[in-house]
Amino acid sequence: MKNKMFTIGMAILGLAICVLPSCKKEKIRGCKDVHATNYKSTAEEDDGSCQFSSKIIFWQGNGNASSWSSLGVTALKFYVDGNLIGSAAATVYNSSPSCSSSGLASTTKNLGSSKTKSVSYSVKDQDNYEWYTGTLNLDGSTCTTQELK
């Protein structure tokens, strides 16, 4: 009987050793960067899945908008990485925009898993004459505003 009890006790002990470690709570994995588009507030461990985007806003003040008519410019077209993102009447102006506004034209670029990215831009008139060109350095934690001057 003692042998049988010992064998049963050992079997229970062996089972407990195998089963108890599996009761260990798994950490919640996900993106822990609050600036990422897929931020997971409940994540306890960063899994490297963070994705970023950045908004670009083009704008001009009254002084710049007033100068276009004497140059014969009636419309402005905005391009980012060669793609048309919008257009506006050349005489439209606004004050420095916030990230929640759209300015003369705006777009949101997907940065993937990188927090930063450089893009090219250009601004052309109604006859496709290029007035502005350059590079914008985007940051996935904020928006970028580009003033026409």
DSSP file (Angstrom, degrees, kcal/mol; ACC not computed):
  #  RESIDUE AA STRUCTURE BP1 BP2  ACC     N-H-->O    O-->H-N    N-H-->O    O-->H-N    TCO  KAPPA ALPHA  PHI   PSI    X-CA   Y-CA   Z-CA
    1    1 A M     >        0   0    0      0, 0.0     4,-2.6     0, 0.0     5,-0.2   0.000 360.0 360.0 360.0 -40.6    0.0    0.0    0.0
    2    2 A K  H  >  +     0   0    0      1,-0.2     4,-2.5     2,-0.2     5,-0.2   0.900 360.0  50.5 -61.6 -39.6    2.9    2.4    0.9
    3    3 A N  H  > S+     0   0    0      2,-0.2     4,-2.4     1,-0.2    -1,-0.2   0.906 110.7  48.4 -63.8 -42.8    4.4    1.7   -2.6
    4    4 A K  H  > S+     0   0    0      2,-0.2     4,-2.4     1,-0.2    -2,-0.2   0.905 112.6  48.0 -65.3 -42.1    1.1    2.4   -4.3
    5    5 A M  H  X S+     0   0    0     -4,-2.6     4,-2.7     2,-0.2    -2,-0.2   0.888 111.6  50.7 -65.2 -40.1    0.6    5.7   -2.3
    6    6 A F  H  X S+     0   0    0     -4,-2.5     4,-2.5     2,-0.2    -2,-0.2   0.918 111.1  48.5 -63.1 -43.2    4.2    6.7   -3.1
    7    7 A T  H  X S+     0   0    0     -4,-2.4     4,-2.1     2,-0.2    -2,-0.2   0.905 113.3  46.7 -64.3 -42.8    3.6    6.0   -6.8
    8    8 A I  H  X S+     0   0    0     -4,-2.4     4,-2.4     2,-0.2    -2,-0.2   0.915 112.7  50.5 -65.1 -43.4    0.3    8.0   -6.8
    9    9 A G  H  X S+     0   0    0     -4,-2.7     4,-2.4     1,-0.2    -2,-0.2   0.899 111.2  48.0 -61.2 -42.3    2.1   10.8   -4.9
   10   10 A M  H  X S+     0   0    0     -4,-2.5     4,-2.8     2,-0.2    -1,-0.2   0.882 110.6  51.9 -66.7 -38.3    4.9   10.9   -7.4
   11   11 A A  H  X S+     0   0    0     -4,-2.1     4,-2.4     2,-0.2    -2,-0.2   0.916 111.4  46.6 -64.6 -42.8    2.4   10.9  -10.3
   12   12 A I  H  X S+     0   0    0     -4,-2.4     4,-2.5     2,-0.2    -2,-0.2   0.917 113.3  49.2 -65.2 -43.0    0.6   13.9   -8.8
   13   13 A L  H  X S+     0   0    0     -4,-2.4     4,-2.2     2,-0.2    -2,-0.2   0.916 111.7  49.0 -62.3 -43.9    3.8   15.7   -8.1
   14   14 A G  H  X S+     0   0    0     -4,-2.8     4,-1.7     1,-0.2    -2,-0.2   0.902 111.9  48.8 -62.4 -42.0    5.0   15.1  -11.7
   15   15 A L  H  X S+     0   0    0     -4,-2.4     4,-2.4     2,-0.2     5,-0.2   0.900 110.4  50.9 -64.4 -42.0    1.7   16.3  -13.1
   16   16 A A  H  X S+     0   0    0     -4,-2.5     4,-2.5     1,-0.2    -2,-0.2   0.891 108.2  52.3 -63.8 -39.7    1.8   19.4  -11.0
   17   17 A I  H  < S+     0   0    0     -4,-2.2    -1,-0.2     1,-0.2    -2,-0.2   0.874 114.6  42.8 -64.4 -36.7    5.4   20.1  -12.2
   18   18 A C  H  < S+     0   0    0     -4,-1.7     4,-0.3    -5,-0.2    -2,-0.2   0.850 121.7  37.9 -76.9 -35.4    4.2   19.9  -15.8
   19   19 A V  H >< S+     0   0    0     -4,-2.4     3,-1.0    -5,-0.1     4,-0.4   0.883 104.0  64.0 -88.5 -41.3    0.9   21.8  -15.4
   20   20 A L  G >< S+     0   0    0     -4,-2.5     3,-1.9     1,-0.3     4,-0.3   0.864  96.6  56.2 -58.7 -42.2    1.8   24.6  -13.0
   21   21 A P  G >  S+     0   0    0      0, 0.0     3,-1.5     0, 0.0    -1,-0.3   0.829  99.8  61.7 -61.0 -27.1    4.3   26.4  -15.2
   22   22 A S  G <  S+     0   0    0     -3,-1.0    -2,-0.2    -4,-0.3    -3,-0.1   0.610  90.0  69.5 -74.2  -8.7    1.7   26.7  -17.9
   23   23 A C  G <  S+     0   0    0     -3,-1.9    -1,-0.3    -4,-0.4    -3,-0.1   0.552  71.0 121.3 -81.0  -8.0   -0.4   28.8  -15.5
   24   24 A K  S <  S-     0   0    0     -3,-1.5     2,-0.3    -4,-0.3     0, 0.0  -0.348  72.5-113.5 -59.1 130.9    2.1   31.6  -15.9
   25   25 A K        -     0   0    0      1,-0.1     2,-0.3    -2,-0.1    -1,-0.1  -0.502  25.4-129.6 -72.7 129.6    0.4   34.7  -17.2
   26   26 A E        -     0   0    0     -2,-0.3     2,-0.2     1,-0.1    -1,-0.1  -0.583  24.2-116.5 -76.2 137.4    1.4   35.8  -20.7
   27   27 A K        -     0   0    0     -2,-0.3     2,-0.5     1,-0.1    -1,-0.1  -0.492  30.0-110.1 -71.6 144.5    2.4   39.4  -21.1
   28   28 A I        -     0   0    0     14,-0.2    16,-3.2    -2,-0.2    17,-1.9  -0.666  38.8-156.0 -76.9 122.3    0.2   41.5  -23.4
   29   29 A R  E     +a   45   0A   0     -2,-0.5     2,-0.3    14,-0.2    17,-0.2  -0.722  34.4 103.2-102.5 150.7    2.3   42.3  -26.4
   30   30 A G  E    S-a   46   0A   0     15,-1.9    17,-1.4    -2,-0.3     2,-0.5  -0.967  71.8 -41.1 166.0-173.3    1.7   45.2  -28.8
   31   31 A C  B     -b   39   0B   0      7,-0.6     9,-3.0    -2,-0.3    12,-0.3  -0.670  41.4-176.7 -81.6 124.7    3.0   48.6  -29.9
   32   32 A K        +     0   0    0     -2,-0.5     2,-0.7     7,-0.2    -1,-0.1   0.402  48.6 108.1-102.6   1.2    3.9   50.8  -26.9
   33   33 A D    >   -     0   0    0      1,-0.2     3,-1.8     5,-0.1     5,-0.1  -0.717  59.0-152.7 -84.4 116.3    4.7   54.0  -28.7
   34   34 A V  T 3  S+     0   0    0     -2,-0.7    -1,-0.2     1,-0.3     5,-0.1   0.681  93.0  57.9 -63.8 -17.7    2.0   56.5  -28.1
   35   35 A H  T 3  S+     0   0    0      3,-0.1    18,-0.3    -3,-0.0    -1,-0.3   0.564  85.1 102.0 -88.5  -8.9    2.7   58.3  -31.4
   36   36 A A  S X  S-     0   0    0     -3,-1.8     3,-1.1     1,-0.1    16,-0.2  -0.403  77.1-128.8 -75.7 151.4    2.1   55.1  -33.5
   37   37 A T  T 3  S+     0   0    0     14,-2.9    15,-0.1     1,-0.3    -1,-0.1   0.732 110.7  44.8 -70.9 -21.6   -1.1   54.6  -35.4
   38   38 A N  T 3  S+     0   0    0     13,-0.6    -7,-0.6    -5,-0.1    -1,-0.3  -0.080  79.8 159.2-113.8  33.3   -1.5   51.2  -33.8
   39   39 A Y  B <   -b   31   0B   0     -3,-1.1     2,-0.6    -5,-0.1    -7,-0.2  -0.296  27.2-155.1 -55.9 135.0   -0.6   52.1  -30.2
   40   40 A K    >   -     0   0    0     -9,-3.0     3,-1.7     1,-0.1    -1,-0.1  -0.925   6.8-165.1-119.3 105.7   -1.9   49.6  -27.7
   41   41 A S  T 3  S+     0   0    0     -2,-0.6    -1,-0.1     1,-0.3   -11,-0.0   0.737  88.3  53.8 -64.9 -23.4   -2.5   51.1  -24.3
   42   42 A T  T 3  S+     0   0    0    -13,-0.1    -1,-0.3     2,-0.0   -14,-0.2   0.493  79.9 121.5 -90.1  -2.7   -2.8   47.7  -22.6
   43   43 A A    <   -     0   0    0     -3,-1.7   -14,-0.2   -12,-0.3     3,-0.1  -0.384  35.9-179.3 -65.8 134.3    0.5   46.4  -24.0
   44   44 A E  S    S+     0   0    0    -16,-3.2     2,-0.4     1,-0.3   -15,-0.2   0.591  74.6  37.1-102.6 -19.6    3.0   45.3  -21.3
   45   45 A E  E    S-a   29   0A   0    -17,-1.9   -15,-1.9   -14,-0.0     2,-0.3  -0.995  83.0-124.9-138.6 127.9    5.7   44.3  -23.8
   46   46 A D  E     -a   30   0A   0     -2,-0.4   -15,-0.2   -17,-0.2   -17,-0.1  -0.570  19.0-169.5 -73.9 128.4    6.6   46.1  -27.1
   47   47 A D        -     0   0    0    -17,-1.4   -16,-0.1    -2,-0.3    -1,-0.1   0.331  43.3-110.5-102.2   6.7    6.4   43.6  -30.0
   48   48 A G  S    S+     0   0    0    -18,-0.3   -17,-0.1     1,-0.1    -2,-0.1   0.663  84.1 120.4  78.1  15.7    8.0   45.8  -32.7
   49   49 A S        +     0   0    0    -11,-0.1   -18,-0.1   -19,-0.1    -1,-0.1   0.368  32.2 139.3 -95.0   5.2    4.8   46.2  -34.6
   50   50 A C        -     0   0    0    -20,-0.1     2,-0.4    63,-0.1   -11,-0.0  -0.192  32.0-165.9 -58.1 138.8    4.5   50.0  -34.4
   51   51 A Q        -     0   0    0     62,-0.1   -14,-2.9    89,-0.0   -13,-0.6  -0.963   4.7-160.7-125.7 142.9    3.3   51.8  -37.5
   52   52 A F  E     +C  112   0C   0     60,-3.0    59,-2.8    -2,-0.4    60,-0.8  -0.873  11.6 180.0-127.0 155.5    3.6   55.6  -38.1
   53   53 A S  E     -C  110   0C   0     87,-0.4     2,-0.4   -18,-0.3    57,-0.2  -0.961   9.9-155.9-145.3 162.1    2.1   58.3  -40.3
   54   54 A S  E     -C  109   0C   0     55,-2.1    55,-2.9    -2,-0.3     2,-0.4  -0.995  12.6-135.0-144.9 136.0    2.5   62.0  -40.7
   55   55 A K  E     -C  108   0C   0     -2,-0.4    89,-3.2    87,-0.3     2,-0.4  -0.722  14.3-156.4 -91.1 138.5    0.3   64.7  -42.0
   56   56 A I  E     -Cd 107 144C   0     51,-3.2    51,-1.8    -2,-0.4     2,-0.4  -0.961   9.7-171.5-114.1 131.4    1.6   67.4  -44.4
   57   57 A I  E     -Cd 106 145C   0     87,-2.6    89,-3.1    -2,-0.4     2,-0.4  -0.988   7.4-158.8-127.4 125.7   -0.2   70.7  -44.6
   58   58 A F  E     +Cd 105 146C   0     47,-2.8    46,-3.0    -2,-0.4    47,-1.0  -0.829  24.8 156.8 -99.6 140.9    0.5   73.4  -47.2
   59   59 A W  E     - d   0 147C   0     87,-2.0    89,-2.8    -2,-0.4     2,-0.3  -0.974  23.5-158.0-155.3 165.2   -0.5   77.0  -46.5
   60   60 A Q  E     - d   0 148C   0     -2,-0.3    34,-2.7    87,-0.2    89,-0.1  -0.991  19.1-123.5-147.7 151.3    0.2   80.7  -47.3
   61   61 A G     >  -     0   0    0     87,-0.5     4,-2.2    -2,-0.3     5,-0.2  -0.291  39.0 -94.3 -85.5 175.7   -0.4   84.0  -45.6
   62   62 A N  H  > S+     0   0    0      1,-0.2     4,-2.4     2,-0.2     5,-0.2   0.867 120.6  57.7 -59.8 -41.3   -2.3   87.0  -47.0
   63   63 A G  H  > S+     0   0    0      1,-0.2     4,-0.8     2,-0.2    -1,-0.2   0.914 110.5  42.1 -59.4 -44.9    0.9   88.7  -48.4
   64   64 A N  H >> S+     0   0    0      1,-0.2     3,-0.7     2,-0.2     4,-0.7   0.915 113.6  52.4 -68.4 -43.1    1.8   85.7  -50.5
   65   65 A A  H >< S+     0   0    0     -4,-2.2     3,-0.7     1,-0.2     4,-0.5   0.859 106.5  54.7 -61.7 -35.6   -1.8   85.1  -51.7
   66   66 A S  H 3< S+     0   0    0     -4,-2.4     4,-0.4     1,-0.2     3,-0.3   0.751 101.1  59.7 -69.9 -24.2   -2.1   88.8  -52.8
   67   67 A S  H <X S+     0   0    0     -4,-0.8     4,-0.5    -3,-0.7     3,-0.3   0.692  87.7  74.1 -80.2 -18.0    1.0   88.6  -55.0
   68   68 A W  T X<>S+     0   0    0     -3,-0.7     5,-2.0    -4,-0.7     3,-1.5   0.890  86.0  59.6 -66.3 -41.4   -0.2   85.8  -57.3
   69   69 A S  G >45S+     0   0    0     -4,-0.5     3,-1.3     1,-0.3    -1,-0.2   0.868 101.1  55.0 -60.7 -37.1   -2.7   87.9  -59.4
   70   70 A S  G 345S+     0   0    0     -4,-0.4    -1,-0.3    -3,-0.3    -2,-0.2   0.713 109.2  49.9 -67.9 -17.4    0.0   90.3  -60.6
   71   71 A L  G <<5S-     0   0    0     -3,-1.5    -1,-0.3    -4,-0.5    -2,-0.2   0.433 118.0-113.0 -97.1  -1.4    1.9   87.2  -61.9
   72   72 A G  T < 5 +     0   0    0     -3,-1.3     2,-0.5    -4,-0.5    -3,-0.2   0.633  68.2 144.2  80.0  14.2   -1.2   85.8  -63.7
   73   73 A V      < +     0   0    0     -5,-2.0    -1,-0.3     1,-0.2    -2,-0.2  -0.766  15.7 163.0 -91.3 124.8   -1.5   82.8  -61.3
   74   74 A T        +     0   0    0     -2,-0.5    16,-2.1     1,-0.3    17,-0.4   0.659  62.4  29.2-111.0 -24.6   -5.0   81.7  -60.6
   75   75 A A  E     -E   89   0D   0     14,-0.3    51,-0.7    15,-0.2     2,-0.4  -0.980  59.0-151.9-141.1 150.2   -4.6   78.2  -59.2
   76   76 A L  E     -EF  88 125D   0     12,-2.9    12,-2.1    -2,-0.3     2,-0.4  -0.976   8.2-160.2-122.4 136.2   -2.0   76.2  -57.3
   77   77 A K  E     -EF  87 124D   0     47,-3.3    47,-2.4    -2,-0.4     2,-0.5  -0.954  10.3-148.5-117.4 136.6   -1.5   72.4  -57.5
   78   78 A F  E     -EF  86 123D   0      8,-2.9     7,-3.2    -2,-0.4     8,-1.0  -0.896  13.3-173.7-114.0 130.1    0.3   70.5  -54.7
   79   79 A Y  E     -EF  84 122D   0     43,-2.7    43,-1.9    -2,-0.5     2,-0.4  -0.956   9.0-170.1-124.1 139.2    2.3   67.4  -55.3
   80   80 A V  E >  S-EF  83 121D   0      3,-2.4     3,-2.0    -2,-0.4    41,-0.2  -0.995  82.7 -11.7-128.1 125.5    4.0   65.0  -52.8
   81   81 A D  T 3  S-     0   0    0     39,-3.0    40,-0.1    -2,-0.4    -1,-0.1   0.859 131.2 -55.2  50.9  39.0    6.4   62.4  -54.2
   82   82 A G  T 3  S+     0   0    0      1,-0.2     2,-0.5    38,-0.2    -1,-0.3   0.399 113.9 117.0  81.6  -2.9    5.1   63.2  -57.7
   83   83 A N  E <   -E   80   0D   0     -3,-2.0    -3,-2.4     2,-0.0     2,-0.3  -0.855  69.2-120.0-104.2 131.1    1.4   62.6  -56.7
   84   84 A L  E     +E   79   0D   0     -2,-0.5    -5,-0.3    -5,-0.2     3,-0.1  -0.507  32.6 174.4 -65.5 125.0   -1.2   65.4  -56.9
   85   85 A I  E     -     0   0D   0     -7,-3.2    21,-0.4     1,-0.4     2,-0.3   0.545  57.1 -45.0-110.0 -11.2   -2.7   65.8  -53.4
   86   86 A G  E     -E   78   0D   0     -8,-1.0    -8,-2.9    19,-0.1    -1,-0.4  -0.930  45.8-131.3 164.1 173.2   -4.9   68.8  -54.0
   87   87 A S  E     -E   77   0D   0     -2,-0.3     2,-0.3   -10,-0.2   -10,-0.2  -0.958  15.3-175.2-147.5 163.7   -5.3   72.3  -55.4
   88   88 A A  E     -E   76   0D   0    -12,-2.1   -12,-2.9    -2,-0.3     2,-0.1  -0.987  39.7 -86.8-155.9 156.7   -6.6   75.7  -54.4
   89   89 A A  E >   -E   75   0D   0     -2,-0.3     3,-1.7   -14,-0.2   -14,-0.3  -0.480  41.7-125.6 -63.2 139.6   -7.3   79.1  -55.8
   90   90 A A  T 3  S+     0   0    0    -16,-2.1   -22,-0.2     1,-0.3   -15,-0.2   0.742 106.7  59.0 -63.5 -23.2   -4.0   81.1  -55.6
   91   91 A T  T 3  S+     0   0    0    -17,-0.4     2,-0.3   -23,-0.1    -1,-0.3   0.484  79.4 108.0 -87.4  -1.9   -5.7   83.9  -53.6
   92   92 A V    <   +     0   0    0     -3,-1.7     2,-0.3   -27,-0.1    12,-0.1  -0.576  46.2 170.9 -75.9 135.5   -6.8   81.7  -50.7
   93   93 A Y        +     0   0    0     -2,-0.3     2,-0.3   -34,-0.1   -32,-0.2  -0.931  12.3 174.5-140.0 165.7   -4.8   82.3  -47.6
   94   94 A N        -     0   0    0    -34,-2.7     2,-0.1    -2,-0.3   -32,-0.1  -0.955  33.8 -95.3-157.7 172.3   -4.9   81.3  -43.9
   95   95 A S  S    S-     0   0    0     -2,-0.3   -35,-0.1     1,-0.2     8,-0.1  -0.397  71.4 -55.9 -87.2 173.5   -2.9   81.6  -40.8
   96   96 A S  S    S-     0   0    0     -2,-0.1    -1,-0.2     1,-0.1     2,-0.1  -0.289  70.5-130.7 -52.2 119.5   -0.4   79.0  -39.6
   97   97 A P        -     0   0    0      0, 0.0     2,-0.2     0, 0.0    -1,-0.1  -0.321   7.2-130.5 -79.1 156.8   -2.5   75.8  -39.4
   98   98 A S    >   -     0   0    0      1,-0.1     3,-1.8    -2,-0.1     5,-0.1  -0.523  37.0 -98.3 -91.6 169.5   -2.8   73.4  -36.6
   99   99 A C  T 3  S+     0   0    0      1,-0.3    45,-0.1    -2,-0.2    -1,-0.1   0.711 122.4  59.1 -63.2 -19.6   -2.5   69.6  -37.2
  100  100 A S  T 3  S+     0   0    0      2,-0.0    -1,-0.3     0, 0.0     2,-0.1   0.531  95.4  78.0 -88.2  -5.4   -6.3   69.3  -37.3
  101  101 A S  S <  S-     0   0    0     -3,-1.8     0, 0.0     1,-0.1     0, 0.0  -0.439  70.0-141.1 -98.4 176.2   -6.7   71.7  -40.2
  102  102 A S        -     0   0    0      1,-0.2   -44,-0.4    -2,-0.1     3,-0.3   0.554  24.9-166.8-114.6 -10.7   -6.2   71.2  -43.9
  103  103 A G        -     0   0    0      1,-0.2   -44,-0.2   -46,-0.1    -1,-0.2  -0.225  65.0 -36.6  58.3-147.7   -4.6   74.4  -45.1
  104  104 A L  S    S-     0   0    0    -46,-3.0     2,-0.3     1,-0.3    -1,-0.2   0.848 132.8 -10.8 -76.3 -35.8   -4.6   74.9  -48.9
  105  105 A A  E    S+C   58   0C   0    -47,-1.0   -47,-2.8    -3,-0.3    -1,-0.3  -0.966  70.4 179.7-158.8 149.7   -3.9   71.2  -49.4
  106  106 A S  E     +C   57   0C   0    -21,-0.4     2,-0.3    -2,-0.3   -49,-0.2  -0.989   5.7 178.0-152.1 159.3   -3.0   68.3  -47.1
  107  107 A T  E     -C   56   0C   0    -51,-1.8   -51,-3.2    -2,-0.3     2,-0.5  -0.974  24.8-128.5-154.4 159.5   -2.2   64.6  -47.1
  108  108 A T  E     -C   55   0C   0     -2,-0.3     2,-0.4   -53,-0.3   -53,-0.3  -0.973  22.6-153.9-115.4 125.5   -1.2   61.9  -44.7
  109  109 A K  E     -C   54   0C   0    -55,-2.9   -55,-2.1    -2,-0.5     2,-0.5  -0.831  13.7-130.5-101.7 134.1    1.8   59.8  -45.6
  110  110 A N  E     -C   53   0C   0     -2,-0.4   -57,-0.3   -57,-0.2    30,-0.0  -0.714  19.9-174.1 -79.5 124.6    2.2   56.3  -44.2
  111  111 A L  E >   -     0   0C   0    -59,-2.8     3,-1.5    -2,-0.5   -58,-0.2   0.429  23.0-150.0 -98.8  -1.4    5.8   55.9  -42.8
  112  112 A G  E 3   -C   52   0C   0    -60,-0.8   -60,-3.0     1,-0.2    -1,-0.3  -0.440  66.3 -23.0  66.4-138.8    5.5   52.2  -42.1
  113  113 A S  T 3  S+     0   0    0    -62,-0.2     2,-0.4    -2,-0.1    -1,-0.2   0.456 117.8  96.1 -86.8   0.0    7.6   51.1  -39.1
  114  114 A S    <   -     0   0    0     -3,-1.5   -62,-0.2   -62,-0.1    -3,-0.1  -0.728  64.6-150.6 -91.7 139.0    9.9   54.1  -39.5
  115  115 A K  S    S+     0   0    0     -2,-0.4    25,-4.1    24,-0.1     2,-0.3   0.694  82.1  39.6 -78.4 -18.8    9.3   57.2  -37.3
  116  116 A T  E     + G   0 139D   0     23,-0.2     2,-0.3    -5,-0.1    23,-0.2  -0.930  60.0 166.3-132.9 155.1   10.8   59.5  -39.9
  117  117 A K  E     - G   0 138D   0     21,-1.5    21,-3.5    -2,-0.3     2,-0.4  -0.956  26.5-132.2-162.4 146.2   10.8   59.8  -43.7
  118  118 A S  E     - G   0 137D   0     -2,-0.3     2,-0.3    19,-0.2    19,-0.2  -0.877  26.0-179.2-103.3 137.6   11.8   62.3  -46.3
  119  119 A V  E     - G   0 136D   0     17,-2.5    17,-3.1    -2,-0.4     2,-0.3  -0.938  22.1-126.6-130.6 155.3    9.4   63.2  -49.2
  120  120 A S  E     - G   0 135D   0     -2,-0.3   -39,-3.0    15,-0.2     2,-0.3  -0.730  26.8-173.2 -98.2 152.5    9.7   65.6  -52.1
  121  121 A Y  E     -FG  80 134D   0     13,-2.5    13,-2.0    -2,-0.3     2,-0.3  -0.962   8.9-176.6-139.6 159.3    7.1   68.2  -52.9
  122  122 A S  E     -FG  79 133D   0    -43,-1.9   -43,-2.7    -2,-0.3     2,-0.4  -0.983  13.8-150.3-152.7 152.2    6.3   70.7  -55.6
  123  123 A V  E     -FG  78 132D   0      9,-2.4     8,-2.7    -2,-0.3     9,-1.6  -0.992  20.8-178.9-126.3 124.6    3.8   73.4  -56.2
  124  124 A K  E     -FG  77 130D   0    -47,-2.4   -47,-3.3    -2,-0.4     6,-0.2  -0.847  19.9-126.9-122.2 156.9    2.7   74.3  -59.7
  125  125 A D  E >   -F   76   0D   0      4,-2.1     3,-2.1    -2,-0.3   -49,-0.2  -0.237  47.1 -80.0 -90.5-173.3    0.3   76.8  -61.2
  126  126 A Q  T 3  S+     0   0    0    -51,-0.7   -50,-0.1     1,-0.3   -53,-0.1   0.698 132.9  50.6 -62.8 -20.4   -2.6   76.3  -63.6
  127  127 A D  T 3  S-     0   0    0    -52,-0.2    -1,-0.3     2,-0.1     3,-0.1   0.230 120.4-108.1-100.0  12.2   -0.1   76.1  -66.5
  128  128 A N    <   +     0   0    0     -3,-2.1     2,-0.5     1,-0.3    -2,-0.1   0.659  66.3 153.1  67.2  19.7    2.1   73.6  -64.7
  129  129 A Y        -     0   0    0      1,-0.0    -4,-2.1     2,-0.0     2,-0.6  -0.689  45.7-127.8 -75.9 128.2    4.9   76.1  -64.1
  130  130 A E  E     +G  124   0D   0     -2,-0.5    -6,-0.3    -6,-0.2     3,-0.1  -0.698  35.9 168.5 -85.8 117.8    6.7   75.0  -60.9
  131  131 A W  E     +     0   0D   0     -8,-2.7     2,-0.4    -2,-0.6    -7,-0.2   0.759  66.5  25.4 -96.3 -32.3    6.9   77.7  -58.3
  132  132 A Y  E     +G  123   0D   0     -9,-1.6    -9,-2.4     2,-0.0     2,-0.3  -0.983  59.8 164.2-136.3 145.2    8.1   75.7  -55.3
  133  133 A T  E     +G  122   0D   0     -2,-0.4     2,-0.3   -11,-0.2   -11,-0.2  -0.976  19.3 113.7-153.7 151.5   10.0   72.4  -54.9
  134  134 A G  E     -G  121   0D   0    -13,-2.0   -13,-2.5    -2,-0.3     2,-0.4  -0.990  53.3 -78.5 173.5-168.7   11.9   70.8  -52.0
  135  135 A T  E     -G  120   0D   0     -2,-0.3     2,-0.4   -15,-0.2   -15,-0.2  -0.969  28.4-157.0-124.4 137.4   12.1   68.1  -49.5
  136  136 A L  E     -G  119   0D   0    -17,-3.1   -17,-2.5    -2,-0.4     2,-0.8  -0.951  10.7-144.2-114.1 135.2   10.1   67.7  -46.3
  137  137 A N  E     -G  118   0D   0     -2,-0.4   -19,-0.2   -19,-0.2     2,-0.2  -0.876  23.2-153.6 -98.3 110.0   11.4   65.6  -43.4
  138  138 A L  E     -G  117   0D   0    -21,-3.5   -21,-1.5    -2,-0.8     2,-0.4  -0.563   8.2-159.3 -88.4 147.5    8.4   63.9  -41.8
  139  139 A D  E >   -G  116   0D   0      3,-0.3     3,-2.0    -2,-0.2   -23,-0.2  -0.994  15.8-142.8-127.7 122.7    8.2   62.8  -38.2
  140  140 A G  T 3  S+     0   0    0    -25,-4.1   -87,-0.4    -2,-0.4   -24,-0.1   0.487  97.7  61.7 -65.7  -2.2    5.6   60.2  -37.1
  141  141 A S  T 3  S+     0   0    0    -26,-0.3     2,-0.3   -89,-0.1    -1,-0.3   0.426 113.9  14.5-103.3   1.5    5.0   62.0  -33.9
  142  142 A T  S <  S-     0   0    0     -3,-2.0    -3,-0.3   -89,-0.1   -87,-0.3  -0.937  78.8 -96.5-156.9 176.4    3.7   65.3  -35.4
  143  143 A C        -     0   0    0     -2,-0.3     2,-0.5   -89,-0.2   -87,-0.2  -0.648  30.8-132.8 -98.4 163.8    2.4   66.9  -38.5
  144  144 A T  E     -d   56   0C   0    -89,-3.2   -87,-2.6    -2,-0.2     2,-0.4  -0.970  14.7-161.6-119.1 128.8    4.5   69.0  -40.9
  145  145 A T  E     -d   57   0C   0     -2,-0.5     2,-0.5   -89,-0.2   -87,-0.2  -0.914   0.6-163.9-110.0 138.1    3.4   72.4  -42.2
  146  146 A Q  E     -d   58   0C   0    -89,-3.1   -87,-2.0    -2,-0.4     2,-0.4  -0.959   8.2-155.2-123.2 113.0    4.9   74.0  -45.3
  147  147 A E  E     -d   59   0C   0     -2,-0.5     2,-0.5   -89,-0.2   -87,-0.2  -0.690  12.7-134.5 -87.6 137.1    4.4   77.7  -45.8
  148  148 A L  E      d   60   0C   0    -89,-2.8   -87,-0.5    -2,-0.4   -84,-0.2  -0.811 360.0 360.0 -86.1 125.8    4.5   79.2  -49.3
  149  149 A K              0   0    0     -2,-0.5    -1,-0.1   -89,-0.1   -89,-0.1   0.330 360.0 360.0-127.8 360.0    6.6   82.4  -49.1
